Amino acid sequence: MSPRRSPGMPSPGPTLGEVGESGVLEQVFAALEGSPSAGVQVGPGDDTALLKVRRGALLATTDTMVRGPDWRDDWSTAFDVGVKAVTQNLADLAAMGGTGTGLLVTLVAERSLPLAWARELTEGLAWGCTRAGVPVLGGDLNGAGDEVVMVSITALGELGEDVQKPVLRSGARAGDVVAVSGPLGRSAAGLALLLEHGEDAGSVAPGDLVAELLAHHLRPLTDLTQGPAAARLGATAMIDVSDGLVRDGDRVARASGVVLELAKEAVAALADRLAPAVGGSALGCVLGGGEEHELLACFPGEPPAGWTVLGRVIDLPAGGAPGVVLGGSCLDPRTGGWDHFGG
């Protein structure tokens, strides 16, 4: 993993307004040199990119990050923001059983934003894309009012090798196993540490665990190959856990017309792992923590190796509604997780 850089804005230097669009693009193109280019016939620099695709079907998704709601400059570097933006978009493709083929990136920013910040953002994007083997195809720049910085990505992709059809949220059936591709609650726990301790969060014991939680919040990295692997194994439904286990699990349950019944001991085991760092808030981090970007999926049989079984899919009870159940109680998705307009 690339070394961490100090959070906050770079040292004073030219701003976007001072160098203009051509000056920004010069830095952007320089930062992208050497990034993946497989399948790219025309890349950044023309009006439109030209990408060669293997199949006749294309996956497309988009996600936006805004300074303030989605990152804070006193915690996150521009490099962090770039890596996180890549992960959250490619995780959406993985949740369909797909792999990325290219990204389009938009930066909307105040004129006073340091040029060095835009360069470092692009370096983070390039690093994340190189790790995933996905090229940056191009994008757009636009000015904004004071204090506004926004990064938006449109990710294009295709179904993974030997994946015949996309995995939707609507295919879960009673009897399926519910599983997750990795730990949950790390990003929320990292955020809780930053909110409580600020820049001193990294000194909270135990150090190794805290470092992992902070890193996953600031710069989440997940195994994107697990999406196609789950699809090849027959996953019936799948979703990127970006807004919380309960909120995203509820989306699968409602789309499929079923109930996801979580096992208390499985959820408790995930929380126990976080408890040494965040104490009694660990369970809330697991159930409601967003920005995880692990995959939640349902399988007719055993999940892929390395996945954690969380429960099972059951039919709706008489007169009941779809949702997520833990310990016999239906969990309200509105009480946890991330809502862009609800906070």
C-alpha positions in Angstrom: 0.0 0.0 0.0 1.2 3.5 -0.8 2.5 5.5 2.2 0.0 7.8 4.0 0.4 11.5 3.5 -0.4 14.3 5.9 -4.1 15.2 5.8 -5.4 18.6 5.0 -4.7 20.9 2.1 -1.2 20.9 0.5 1.3 23.7 1.1 0.4 27.0 -0.5 1.0 27.0 -4.3 -1.0 27.9 -7.4 -4.7 27.4 -7.3 -7.1 26.0 -9.9 -8.2 29.6 -10.6 -4.7 30.7 -11.2 -3.6 28.0 -13.6 -6.9 27.6 -15.4 -8.3 24.4 -17.0 -5.3 23.7 -19.2 -3.0 23.9 -16.2 -5.1 21.5 -14.2 -5.3 19.1 -17.1 -1.6 19.2 -17.5 -1.2 17.9 -14.0 -4.0 15.4 -14.3 -2.6 13.8 -17.4 0.9 13.7 -15.9 -0.5 11.9 -12.8 -2.2 9.3 -15.0 0.9 8.3 -17.0 1.5 4.6 -16.6 -2.0 3.8 -15.4 -3.8 0.8 -17.0 -4.7 1.2 -20.7 -5.9 -2.3 -21.8 -8.8 -1.9 -24.2 -8.5 1.9 -24.4 -8.2 2.9 -28.1 -8.7 6.7 -27.4 -8.0 7.9 -23.9 -8.0 11.2 -22.1 -7.4 14.3 -24.2 -10.1 14.0 -26.9 -13.8 14.9 -26.7 -14.7 11.3 -26.0 -12.9 8.1 -25.1 -13.0 5.0 -27.2 -13.1 1.7 -25.3 -13.0 -1.8 -26.8 -15.4 -4.2 -24.9 -15.5 -7.9 -25.1 -19.3 -8.3 -24.9 -22.4 -6.6 -26.2 -23.6 -5.7 -22.7 -22.2 -3.0 -20.6 -22.5 -2.3 -16.8 -22.6 1.3 -15.7 -22.7 3.0 -12.3 -22.0 6.3 -10.8 -21.2 7.7 -7.3 -20.3 11.1 -6.0 -18.3 12.3 -3.0 -18.7 15.9 -1.5 -16.3 17.5 0.8 -17.9 17.7 4.3 -20.5 15.0 4.1 -18.2 12.4 2.6 -14.7 13.4 3.8 -13.0 16.0 5.9 -9.7 17.6 4.9 -8.4 17.5 8.5 -8.5 13.7 8.3 -8.3 12.7 4.7 -5.7 13.5 2.1 -6.6 14.1 -1.5 -4.9 10.7 -2.2 -7.3 9.0 0.2 -10.3 10.6 -1.5 -9.1 9.3 -4.9 -8.7 5.8 -3.6 -12.0 5.7 -1.8 -13.8 7.0 -4.9 -12.4 4.2 -7.0 -13.3 1.5 -4.5 -16.9 2.6 -4.0 -17.6 2.6 -7.7 -15.9 -0.7 -8.6 -17.6 -2.4 -5.6 -20.9 -1.6 -7.2 -19.8 -3.4 -10.4 -18.5 -6.3 -8.3 -21.9 -6.6 -6.7 -23.4 -7.4 -10.1 -20.7 -10.0 -10.7 -18.8 -7.6 -12.9 -15.4 -6.1 -13.4 -14.4 -2.6 -14.3 -13.3 -1.6 -17.8 -12.9 2.1 -17.4 -13.7 5.2 -15.2 -14.8 8.7 -16.1 -13.9 11.2 -13.4 -15.4 14.7 -12.7 -14.0 17.3 -10.4 -16.1 20.2 -9.4 -14.2 22.6 -7.2 -13.8 26.2 -5.9 -11.3 28.3 -7.8 -9.1 28.6 -4.7 -8.5 24.9 -4.4 -4.7 24.3 -4.5 -3.6 22.7 -7.8 -1.4 20.3 -5.7 -4.7 18.9 -4.2 -6.1 18.1 -7.6 -2.8 16.5 -8.6 -2.7 14.3 -5.5 -6.4 13.4 -6.0 -5.5 12.1 -9.5 -2.5 10.2 -8.1 -4.9 8.4 -5.7 -7.3 7.7 -8.5 -4.4 6.3 -10.6 -3.1 4.2 -7.7 -6.5 2.7 -7.0 -7.1 2.0 -10.7 -3.7 0.4 -11.2 -4.4 -1.9 -8.2 -7.7 -2.9 -9.8 -6.4 -3.0 -13.4 -8.9 -0.5 -14.6 -8.1 2.6 -16.8 -9.2 6.2 -16.4 -10.9 7.1 -19.7 -11.4 10.8 -19.2 -13.8 13.1 -17.4 -14.7 16.7 -16.8 -13.7 19.8 -14.8 -16.0 22.5 -13.5 -15.7 25.5 -11.2 -17.9 26.0 -8.1 -18.6 28.4 -5.3 -16.5 28.8 -2.2 -15.9 25.8 -0.1 -17.3 23.4 -2.7 -15.3 20.4 -3.8 -17.0 17.4 -5.4 -15.6 14.2 -7.0 -17.8 12.1 -9.1 -17.0 8.9 -11.0 -18.9 7.0 -13.6 -17.6 3.4 -13.8 -18.1 1.2 -16.8 -17.7 -2.6 -16.7 -18.6 -6.0 -18.0 -19.7 -9.3 -16.4 -16.7 -11.3 -15.1 -15.2 -14.2 -17.0 -17.7 -17.1 -17.1 -20.5 -15.0 -15.5 -23.5 -15.5 -17.7 -25.9 -13.0 -16.2 -25.7 -10.2 -13.6 -26.6 -10.9 -10.0 -29.5 -8.7 -9.0 -30.9 -7.8 -5.6 -34.2 -9.5 -6.4 -33.2 -13.2 -6.6 -32.9 -14.3 -3.0 -35.1 -17.3 -2.1 -36.0 -19.1 1.1 -33.4 -21.6 2.1 -30.5 -19.5 0.7 -27.5 -18.8 2.9 -26.7 -15.1 3.7 -23.0 -14.3 3.7 -20.6 -11.4 3.6 -17.3 -11.3 1.7 -15.3 -9.7 4.6 -15.4 -7.9 8.0 -18.1 -5.3 8.6 -18.1 -2.2 10.8 -14.5 -1.2 10.2 -15.3 2.1 8.4 -17.9 3.2 11.0 -15.5 2.2 13.8 -12.7 4.2 12.2 -15.0 7.2 11.9 -16.0 6.9 15.5 -12.4 7.0 16.5 -11.7 10.1 14.5 -14.8 11.8 15.9 -13.7 11.1 19.4 -10.0 11.5 19.2 -9.4 13.5 16.0 -5.8 13.5 14.8 -4.8 11.5 17.9 -7.0 8.6 16.9 -4.0 6.6 15.6 -2.5 6.5 19.1 -5.5 4.6 20.7 -4.6 1.1 21.7 -4.6 -1.6 20.4 -2.5 -0.1 17.7 -2.8 -2.7 14.9 -6.6 -2.9 15.1 -7.0 0.9 15.3 -4.7 1.4 12.3 -6.8 -1.1 10.3 -10.0 0.7 11.2 -8.7 4.1 10.4 -7.3 2.9 7.1 -10.5 1.3 6.1 -12.5 4.4 6.7 -10.0 6.8 5.0 -8.9 4.5 2.2 -11.1 1.4 1.9 -9.7 -1.5 0.0 -11.7 -4.7 -0.7 -11.2 -7.8 -2.8 -13.2 -6.9 -5.9 -12.7 -10.4 -7.4 -15.2 -11.8 -4.9 -18.1 -10.4 -6.9 -17.5 -12.5 -10.0 -16.5 -15.4 -7.8 -19.9 -15.3 -6.0 -21.7 -15.0 -9.3 -19.9 -18.0 -10.7 -20.9 -20.0 -7.6 -24.5 -19.2 -8.2 -25.2 -16.2 -5.9 -28.9 -15.5 -6.2 -28.8 -11.9 -4.9 -25.9 -9.5 -4.0 -25.3 -5.9 -2.9 -22.4 -3.7 -2.0 -22.6 -2.8 1.7 -22.2 0.9 1.2 -25.0 2.2 3.5 -24.9 -0.4 6.3 -25.7 -4.1 6.8 -29.3 -3.6 7.9 -30.1 -0.9 5.3 -28.6 -2.7 2.4 -29.9 -6.1 3.6 -33.3 -4.6 3.7 -33.0 -3.6 0.1 -32.2 -7.2 -0.9 -35.1 -8.5 1.3 -37.6 -6.0 -0.2 -36.5 -6.6 -3.8 -36.7 -10.4 -3.3 -39.8 -10.4 -1.2 -38.2 -12.4 1.6 -36.8 -12.0 5.1 -33.0 -12.1 5.8 -32.7 -13.8 9.2 -29.3 -13.0 10.8 -27.7 -15.3 13.4 -27.0 -13.5 16.6 -23.7 -15.3 17.2 -22.4 -14.5 13.7 -23.2 -10.8 14.1 -21.8 -10.8 17.6 -18.5 -12.3 16.4 -18.1 -9.4 13.9 -18.8 -6.9 16.7 -16.4 -8.6 19.2 -13.6 -8.0 16.7 -14.2 -4.3 16.9 -15.0 -4.0 20.6 -11.3 -3.6 21.8 -11.2 -0.3 19.9 -14.7 1.1 20.1 -16.3 -0.7 23.1 -20.1 -0.8 23.3 -20.6 0.9 19.9 -19.2 -2.1 18.1 -22.6 -3.7 17.4 -24.0 -0.5 16.0 -20.9 -0.2 13.7 -21.6 -3.7 12.3 -25.3 -3.2 11.8 -25.3 0.4 10.6 -21.9 1.2 9.4 -21.6 2.4 5.8 -18.7 2.7 3.4 -17.7 -0.9 4.0 -17.8 -2.0 0.3 -17.8 -5.7 1.2 -20.4 -7.7 -0.6 -23.5 -9.1 1.0 -24.9 -12.1 -1.0 -27.3 -15.0 -0.9 -26.3 -18.5 -2.0 -28.3 -21.7 -2.6 -25.3 -23.6 -1.1 -22.1 -22.8 0.6 -20.5 -19.3 -0.2 -17.0 -19.0 -1.6 -14.0 -19.7 0.6 -13.3 -16.8 3.0 -16.9 -15.5 3.2 -18.6 -15.3 6.5 -22.1 -16.9 6.9 -24.4 -14.4 8.7 -27.8 -16.2 8.5 -30.4 -17.5 6.1 -33.2 -16.4 3.9 -36.7 -17.3 5.0 -40.2 -16.9 3.6 -42.4 -14.0 4.7 -44.4 -14.8 7.8 -48.2 -14.6 7.4 -49.1 -11.0 7.2 -45.4 -10.0 7.5 -43.3 -7.7 5.4 -39.8 -8.2 3.9 -36.9 -7.1 6.0 -34.0 -8.0 8.2 -34.5 -10.0 11.4 -32.0 -10.4 14.3 -32.9 -12.4 17.4 -36.5 -12.5 16.4 -36.8 -8.8 16.0 -37.3 -7.0 12.7 -34.6 -4.3 12.4 -35.7 -0.8 11.2 -33.3 0.3 8.3 -34.1 3.9 9.1 -32.4 3.7 12.5 -28.9 3.0 11.2 -26.8 3.3 8.1 -26.2 6.2 5.8 -28.9 8.3 4.2 -27.7 11.1 1.9 -30.6 13.3 2.9 -31.3 12.0 6.4 -27.7 12.2 7.7 
